[in-house]
Amino acid sequence: MTLQKIKEKKAHIGIIGLGYVGLPLAIEFCKTGFQVTGLDIDQEKIDLLSQGKSYINHIPDENINHLIQGNKFKGSTDHSSVGQLDCILICVPTPLNKNREPDMSYVISTAQKMSPYIVKNQLIVLESTTFPGTTQEVLIPELELGSGLKANKDFYIAYSPEREDPNNKEYSIATTPKVIGSDDPKGLELANSMYSFIVNKTVLVSGTKIAEATKLTENVFRAVNIALVNELKVIYEKMGIDVWEVIEACSTKPFGFMPFYPGPGLGGHCIPIDPFYLTWKAREHGVTTRFIELAGEINTLMPEYVIQKIIFALNREGKSLKNSRILLFGLAYKKNVDDTRESVTFKIMELLEEKGALTDYNDPYIPQIKPTRKYKQFVGKKSVSLEKIDQYDLTVILTDHTSYDFKTIVDQSKVIVDTRNACGSIKSNKIVKA
């Protein structure tokens, strides 16, 4: 029955969590012709969507029109509507706690809120990045407990990791292959049929653990290689070698080399977090993940490296870090987005202020710091104008937005620490690479 409704685009799709993952999915399913209900605990998001307004920079307001035109979308904070849905996609955060252990509270609370309203033959898909076994060991027990129904008998479960890359012009939801895993053939068939309407290619795997591990492996791969080039950066600096020029030269090899680039630390919702999901789960099985943990340690220490470069640059100018005014360019975790999740700028700002420096930031995409799970001391801080760069003792490039005129920034800065090689083509003794 549910399969037929999906094939005829009569299935009512629910998306829980309307953030960077859930909102694009809601838009795509509406564009395809499905009826979509979006659930989120943030009433402000629901209100903005009802007004045709986006709260994510790289998703323009015009894309939200796909939600409000034709009465295909309804936003709500009331999870009781779950009983009216045929397919439910869970897209809630899965952060780490202060001990770098997986925080499953959002997944658990979502399962608890929706479980009393689950009905037979529904498809439920978890999209949140997590450790292998989450679907079987965390999600299903909560759903069964609250509903009194049995997973993959009364209702069906799948796991399909998000592969969203905000503001990537080359790869969209449609053009990025969609990995789908289920521990039941019916669940796999339902999920495959549903996602096939919004993606060009699905990749079916044999179970939820395989799909969960696929996502982790992708991001562990990136984290380890970024750690490698971060370590090489430190080593080569001691030798008087420009790591950026080395990577550029290596990239000319048509085989056997894939370029990764150093930076001030890892940011984003996946790469800084996912390796620790795996190390935590591995310990449960008595396995030590020395290689992955070393990579995590290297990447975690990069903000301290940046601080030392800042101190060096100031000392060169005859100044101490304490009471120095420092302007940080870029709050977003990567260029040309308004996404601050796990942004390393927060950590660097915190370290600087702990040492007595006075910090400001500029980011054309983030006019004001909104509430986050961490760094509550910076909430409300506003992006400053670039008209008075010369009033700062030092500037730091942490995010290389393409809208920045780096030549002008260098010209107006007293001394500048560049963590992204944004000033690589500019010749100036003001520049300190980090």
Summary of the structure (lengths in Angstrom):
residues: 434
radius of gyration: 23.3
end to end distance: 58.9
largest distance: 74.9
contacts: 1434
relative contact order: 0.08
helix: 42%
strand: 14%
